[in-house]
Amino acid sequence: MPMVLLNDGTRVPALGYGTGTIHREHDTTSTILSAISAGFTHLDGAQLYKNEEFLGAAIATCGRPRADLYITTKLNKLPEGQSVRGALEESLRKLRVDYVDMFLIHVPIFFADLKATWREMEGVKEAGLARTIGLSNFNATQLHTILEDAKVIPAVNQVEYHPYVYDTNKTLVAIHERHGIATAGYSGLATLTRFPDGPVDSALLAPIRRRLEKEAGAPVTEAQVLLLWHRAHGVIEITTSSKAERMQEYLDILRLPDLTSAEVKTIDDAGSTVHRRFFVSNLCSKASTRLMGLLSSARTGWMREQAISVAVGFVWAISRTAMTKASALYPDDDTNTCAGAR
Ligand SMILES: NC(=O)c1ccc[n+]([C@@H]2O[C@H](COP(=O)([O-])OP(=O)(O)OC[C@H]3O[C@@H](n4cnc5c(N)ncnc54)[C@H](OP(=O)(O)O)[C@@H]3O)[C@@H](O)[C@H]2O)c1
């Protein structure tokens, strides 16, 4: 597995297996064991996923030495009175390890005082509980807040990264580059799985697939082309799957040639013609599904009136919270209307 050198001198496997999204709050032990058997060593967890104990069970039973695995977890919103160190120690107990390789602040808007939180992050690194510390979902403003006082420069910022946010992410990525912060990406297959009707479609990817198939002498999938696009941009890619054959498909990119600069540009250019960020619009769609459910269950006139007034209040409250959150998450992104959970 190719490794990416971080600004603290450590190395992280360039392709990681995520235990969030489809795996949240699930017993993921056997799926993670399949991922490790397939060849994944970089395992991306989070307190928010509420499944760290299953990641811990997989780590304990996979038969691989701890040092062969690269374990990430992320700091969730802290309950009143709990310290960053206390939260990480709880994660370490669930993960059944003495340290994590990477510890990230998961969502900046969960923390009122980012500088104070970062000082605590520096403390857990100093104590040897996390080898590398970094960020996730930080925008340029929040990143600058950290950089103003940081003794340890964050090693990574893990953000949504795919062709439909490529253009919007440019400013942030330029700041990463200026400070030696690695960009880690999640939802890298969104053009294929979440926004399949966009310009980075099968027709656009077909000639690239055919060229790669000819050179590799083996079938190449659209997901593999997208993962190669991330590799071309130097992004540490966090993907996932519930299926052993798909895990293998992802790992098989290690045997595929690089995209040419013209192929990378084709995807960059097509992706930049639209802007779609999944983890911001997610809650909106959940809110409208609830609204439609309420309306369709209201059969009589009186019930329908009650349902409409409840629904209007609900949507108003959600929209206010979501818009505040969205603009805090991505203030430079004027297409945001809602914020979603990950
Ligand atoms: N830091 C954060 O805030 C944050 C946010 C989101 C995610 N993450 C991390 O990143 C990880 C990956 O996120 P993601 O799930 O959004 O990543 P992704 O790589 O965009 O998508 C992975 C999903 O794509 C599906 N898939 C792959 N190829 C497909 C195809 N040809 N047709 C249909 N479906 C296909 C897989 O489904 P199958 O299971 O069917 O294979 C899998 O569920 C998460 O698990 C989490 O660890 C972090």
The ligand as a MOL file (V3000), in Angstrom:
LIG
                    3D

  0  0  0     0  0            999 V3000
M  V30 BEGIN CTAB
M  V30 COUNTS 48 52 0 0 0
M  V30 BEGIN ATOM
M  V30 1 N -15.1720 12.9840 8.3570 0
M  V30 2 C -16.4390 12.9560 7.9990 0
M  V30 3 O -17.2320 13.8290 8.3670 0
M  V30 4 C -16.9100 11.8480 7.0990 0
M  V30 5 C -18.1090 11.9750 6.3860 0
M  V30 6 C -18.5000 10.9220 5.5600 0
M  V30 7 C -17.7260 9.7770 5.4730 0
M  V30 8 N -16.5810 9.6690 6.1930 0 CHG=1
M  V30 9 C -15.7480 8.4420 6.1510 0
M  V30 10 O -15.5730 8.0400 4.8070 0
M  V30 11 C -16.0790 6.7080 4.6420 0
M  V30 12 C -16.5890 6.5420 3.2290 0
M  V30 13 O -17.6480 7.4550 2.9810 0
M  V30 14 P -18.7000 7.1860 1.8190 0
M  V30 15 O -19.5050 5.9700 2.1720 0
M  V30 16 O -19.4360 8.4400 1.6010 0 CHG=-1
M  V30 17 O -17.6830 6.8390 0.6310 0
M  V30 18 P -17.7670 6.4850 -0.8970 0
M  V30 19 O -16.4640 5.8770 -1.2030 0
M  V30 20 O -18.1870 7.6530 -1.7080 0
M  V30 21 O -18.9480 5.4460 -1.0290 0
M  V30 22 C -18.8540 4.1230 -0.5760 0
M  V30 23 C -20.1790 3.4830 -0.9050 0
M  V30 24 O -20.3030 3.4120 -2.3160 0
M  V30 25 C -20.9840 2.2390 -2.6610 0
M  V30 26 N -20.5640 1.8690 -4.0190 0
M  V30 27 C -19.3110 1.7290 -4.4870 0
M  V30 28 N -19.3130 1.4200 -5.7920 0
M  V30 29 C -20.5980 1.3640 -6.1660 0
M  V30 30 C -21.2500 1.0800 -7.4020 0
M  V30 31 N -20.5720 0.7830 -8.4950 0
M  V30 32 N -22.5800 1.1230 -7.4110 0
M  V30 33 C -23.2930 1.4070 -6.3010 0
M  V30 34 N -22.7270 1.6940 -5.0850 0
M  V30 35 C -21.4090 1.6470 -5.0370 0
M  V30 36 C -20.5800 1.2280 -1.6010 0
M  V30 37 O -21.6870 0.3800 -1.4240 0
M  V30 38 P -21.5460 -1.1890 -1.0870 0
M  V30 39 O -21.5290 -1.3070 0.3810 0
M  V30 40 O -22.7760 -1.7590 -1.7010 0
M  V30 41 O -20.2860 -1.6790 -1.7190 0
M  V30 42 C -20.3200 2.0790 -0.3690 0
M  V30 43 O -21.4060 2.0780 0.5090 0
M  V30 44 C -17.1130 6.5520 5.7370 0
M  V30 45 O -17.3970 5.2050 6.0380 0
M  V30 46 C -16.4280 7.2810 6.8740 0
M  V30 47 O -15.4550 6.4630 7.4930 0
M  V30 48 C -16.1530 10.6970 6.9810 0
M  V30 END ATOM
M  V30 BEGIN BOND
M  V30 1 1 1 2
M  V30 2 2 2 3
M  V30 3 1 2 4
M  V30 4 1 4 5
M  V30 5 2 4 48
M  V30 6 2 5 6
M  V30 7 1 6 7
M  V30 8 2 7 8
M  V30 9 1 8 9
M  V30 10 1 8 48
M  V30 11 1 9 10
M  V30 12 1 9 46
M  V30 13 1 10 11
M  V30 14 1 11 12
M  V30 15 1 11 44
M  V30 16 1 12 13
M  V30 17 1 13 14
M  V30 18 2 14 15
M  V30 19 1 14 16
M  V30 20 1 14 17
M  V30 21 1 17 18
M  V30 22 2 18 19
M  V30 23 1 18 20
M  V30 24 1 18 21
M  V30 25 1 21 22
M  V30 26 1 22 23
M  V30 27 1 23 24
M  V30 28 1 23 42
M  V30 29 1 24 25
M  V30 30 1 25 26
M  V30 31 1 25 36
M  V30 32 1 26 27
M  V30 33 1 26 35
M  V30 34 2 27 28
M  V30 35 1 28 29
M  V30 36 1 29 30
M  V30 37 2 29 35
M  V30 38 1 30 31
M  V30 39 2 30 32
M  V30 40 1 32 33
M  V30 41 2 33 34
M  V30 42 1 34 35
M  V30 43 1 36 37
M  V30 44 1 36 42
M  V30 45 1 37 38
M  V30 46 2 38 39
M  V30 47 1 38 40
M  V30 48 1 38 41
M  V30 49 1 42 43
M  V30 50 1 44 45
M  V30 51 1 44 46
M  V30 52 1 46 47
M  V30 END BOND
M  V30 END CTAB
M  END
